[in-house]
Amino acid sequence: MTGRFIVVDGPSGVGKTTTVALLANLVTADGWEVHRTKEPSHTTLGETARHGTDEYRGLTLACLVAADRYHHLETEIRPALAAGKVVICDRYLATSLVLQRLDGVDGPFIWAINQHIERPDLTIILTGDPVRSRARAAARGIHSRFHRGGPEAGRQERERYDQVAKELTDAGFPIHRHEIGEQKPQEVAAELLLRVRATLTATGAQLPTGNAARSNES
């Protein structure tokens, strides 16, 4: 673990993308070089997984998502980490453990096909009101069959993320759960920054030399 691989996960529409963008800006302001990314990736594999949920199901989709993750790690995440950057990724393993199970794939198979992935130094799981999250997702535009259900489907997805947070904790993944409540995105990002700072410090990650000097001056 490098101390620099951060994941933000949670139900569709909870505000992950906005939070990741704001958090990346705050971490950059601290003096770190930040690489912001997401899953599924923007590669051909990732776009197939993102837009192919009506065509691909069950084991096929689970393997497609895992293949995109390995390619994402090889071509984007690991090189950024090797360059000393903080990587903040929108969605990762928790999404697979939730959505692939909803698609009928059992947990041991999901863990098995993801056994060689990089373990994040911190996984943040955002949760919020499922009715509000589903409405936000619908307003943004639905591209996945997993997110076409109404409030009841949203409640089920949220419950699954609560269960997966415990599952990942039991497996030794550093997890931070954050209930958004009535917080504005800027408030959420500011709170999460404290957790990210603690992770970077605890794992011994160091600012790039020039940036460290500028950070001390500020």
N, C-alpha and C positions, 0 to 999 in steps of 0.2 A: 504494500500500500504506500502511495506517495504522499498522501495527505491532500491531494489536489483533485480528486475525482468526486464530484458532487452530483447527485441525482435528485430531481424534483418529480414526484409522481403523485397520482391521485385520480379521482373520477373525472370523466370528461365534463368540461364546463366549469370546473372548480376554480380556474384562473391560473393554471400552471404556466402557460406561455407568457402571460403578462408578468407573473412573478419572476420567472426565469430572466426575462429581459431586464427588469428593474434590479434584481439581485446581481446580475452580471455587471451592470453599471456601477453598483455600490462596491463590489469587489475590485473592479478596475480602479475606482477612485481611491481605494486603499493602497494602490500601487502594484497590484498583480496584473499579469497578462492573462486574459480570460479568453477561452474558446467556448462559445455557446453553440449547442447542437441539440438534436432531437431524434427520437425514434417514433415510428419508422424513419429511416434516413431519407435523404433526398436523392438517393441513387435509384437505378432501375429496380433493384431488389426491393428497396424501401417503398417506392411508389406502388409497386405491385402489391405489396402487403397492405398498404394504406387503402388502396382503392379496390382491392380484390376480395373483400370479405364476403361478397355475395357469390363469388365464383369458387373460392377456396374455403374449406371448413375443416374443423377438427384437427387431426394429425397433420394434414397437408399444410394448413395455415400455421400451425405451431412450428413446424419445421421451416417454413418460409420466413417467419418472424425471427427465429433463431439464426438462420443463415444471414439475414440482413444485419443482425446484431454482431455476429462474428466479423462480417465484412466492415461494418462501421468501426469496430474496435481496431481492426488491422490497418485501415486506411485513414482513419481520422482521430479516434480517441487516443490510442497509444502514442502516435507521433506527437500529438499536442502535449501529452503528459511528459514525454521524453524531452520536449523542448522547454519544460519548466512551467507550462501554462496551467492555470486552474481550468478544468473542464467542468462545465455545468450543463447537464443533459436533461432535457424534457422527456420523461418516460424512460423506463428501463425494465429490469426484471420483474418488478412488482406488477406492471401492466400485464406481462405474460402470465403470471401466476393467477391474476384475476380473470382476464378475458379468455384465456385458453381453457380455463376450468369451466367458465360459462359456456364454452363451445364443446364441452364433453370430454376434454382431455384430462387424464388424471395427473395429480401433482407429481408423483415420482417420475413420470415421463418428461414433464416440463423441467424438473430439476436436472434430469439426466442430460437433456440436449443443451442445457445451459451450464454444464459443469465446468467448462473451460473459460467462461467469461471473466472479465476483470471484476473484482469486488469493489464497489464504490467505497470511498472513505466515509461518506455520509449519504444516506438516503432520507430525503425529506418527503413525508407523505402528507399532502394537504387534504383536508376534508372540510366540507361545508354543507349547507342546506341542500339536499338532493333536488328539491323542487326548483330552487334558484339555479342550480348547476345545469339541470336539464334544459331549462328555458334559455340559458346562456348558450349552451351547445346548439340548440335548435336555431337560435338567431344567427349564429356564426355559420351554420350550414352543416348538415350531417352527411358524412361520406362513408360511415361504417354501420353495418347492421347492428353492431353492439350498442349503438347509441340512439336507436330509433324509438325505443320504448319511452313511456311517460314517467311520471314521478315514482311509481312502484319499481320500475326497472332501475331508476336512479338510486332508490333506497337500497335495493339489492346490491348494486355496484359499490355503494359506500360501505355496506356491511362487509363485503368481500375485502375491501382495502383494509378495514380494521383487522380482519382475521389475518391477512397477509403481513401486516405490520408486525404482528406477534410472531408469525411463522419465520419471518426474516430475522427478527431479534433472536429467536431461539436458535437460528442457524449461525449466529455470530455476526450478522450485519449490523453496523451502527445505524440506528434508526431514530429519526426525530419526527413525531407526529404533531401537526399543527392544525388546530381547528380555527378556520378563518372567522366564523361568526359574522359580526358586523364590521370587521376591519376593512379599511380601504387597501388596495394593492400596495401602496407605498408603505403602509404600516406593517403589512405582512412581510414585505421584503426587508424592512429595517430590523424586524425581530429575527428573521432568518439569518441576516448578516452576522449577528452575534454568535449564532450557532456555527456558522461557517468559519468565522474567525477562531473560535475555540477548537474546531477540528484541525485547522491549519496549524495552530500552535501546538496542539497535543501530539500531532504526528511529525512535528519537526520540520514542516515545510518552510522554506526560506524565500523571501522576496528576492527577485533579481537585484544584483548589486546596485545599479543606478537607481532603480525604483525604491530600494530600501532607503537610500539617502534622501530622496524626495519625500518619502512617507514620513521620515523622522522630522524633516523640516516643517511639514504641515501639522 
